Amino acid sequence: MKTLLVVGFLTLIVYNLGAALFYMLTDRGESKRAVNALTRRIGLSILLIALVGAGIASGVIQPHAVGT
């Protein structure tokens, strides 16, 4: 369940990044859709970091050393 939540967040983050690129190429600076998509991406990234931090603090997620 934890992995699906993280993968879901990462999928939404990449989708918003792609949407911002698409809006930048098609709108030619006439609307704020690209800015809104990038704002959502930043918000989702901060929320994901906060959720992972809360999971580690509560013991739900067990961090481990890389490569061991």
C-alpha positions as CSV (number, residue, x, y, z in Angstrom):
1,M,0.0,0.0,0.0
2,K,2.8,2.4,0.9
3,T,4.6,1.7,-2.4
4,L,1.4,2.3,-4.4
5,L,0.9,5.6,-2.7
6,V,4.4,6.8,-3.5
7,V,4.2,5.5,-7.1
8,G,0.8,7.3,-7.5
9,F,2.3,10.5,-6.3
10,L,5.3,10.2,-8.6
11,T,2.9,9.5,-11.5
12,L,0.9,12.6,-10.8
13,I,4.1,14.7,-10.5
14,V,5.4,13.5,-13.8
15,Y,2.0,14.0,-15.4
16,N,1.9,17.6,-14.2
17,L,5.4,18.2,-15.5
18,G,4.4,16.9,-18.9
19,A,1.2,18.9,-18.9
20,A,3.2,22.1,-18.1
21,L,5.5,21.3,-21.1
22,F,2.6,20.8,-23.3
23,Y,0.9,24.0,-22.2
24,M,4.2,25.9,-22.7
25,L,4.5,24.7,-26.3
26,T,0.8,25.2,-27.2
27,D,-0.3,28.3,-25.4
28,R,2.7,30.5,-26.3
29,G,2.5,32.5,-23.0
30,E,-1.2,33.4,-23.5
31,S,-2.5,31.6,-20.4
32,K,-1.3,30.6,-16.9
33,R,-2.0,26.9,-17.4
34,A,1.7,26.0,-17.4
35,V,2.3,28.0,-14.2
36,N,-0.6,26.2,-12.5
37,A,0.6,22.8,-13.6
38,L,4.1,23.5,-12.2
39,T,2.6,24.9,-9.0
40,R,0.6,21.6,-8.6
41,R,3.8,19.6,-9.2
42,I,5.7,21.5,-6.5
43,G,2.8,21.1,-4.1
44,L,2.6,17.4,-4.8
45,S,6.4,17.0,-4.3
46,I,6.3,18.8,-1.0
47,L,3.3,16.7,0.2
48,L,5.1,13.5,-0.8
49,I,8.2,14.5,1.1
50,A,6.1,15.4,4.1
51,L,4.3,12.1,4.0
52,V,7.5,10.1,3.7
53,G,8.9,12.1,6.6
54,A,5.8,11.4,8.7
55,G,6.0,7.7,7.8
56,I,9.6,7.5,8.9
57,A,8.8,9.4,12.1
58,S,5.8,7.2,13.0
59,G,7.7,4.0,12.1
60,V,5.4,3.0,9.2
61,I,8.3,3.3,6.8
62,Q,11.7,1.8,7.8
63,P,14.6,3.6,6.2
64,H,17.7,1.6,5.2
65,A,21.2,2.3,4.0
66,V,21.7,2.3,0.2
67,G,23.3,-0.8,-1.1
68,T,22.9,-3.0,2.0
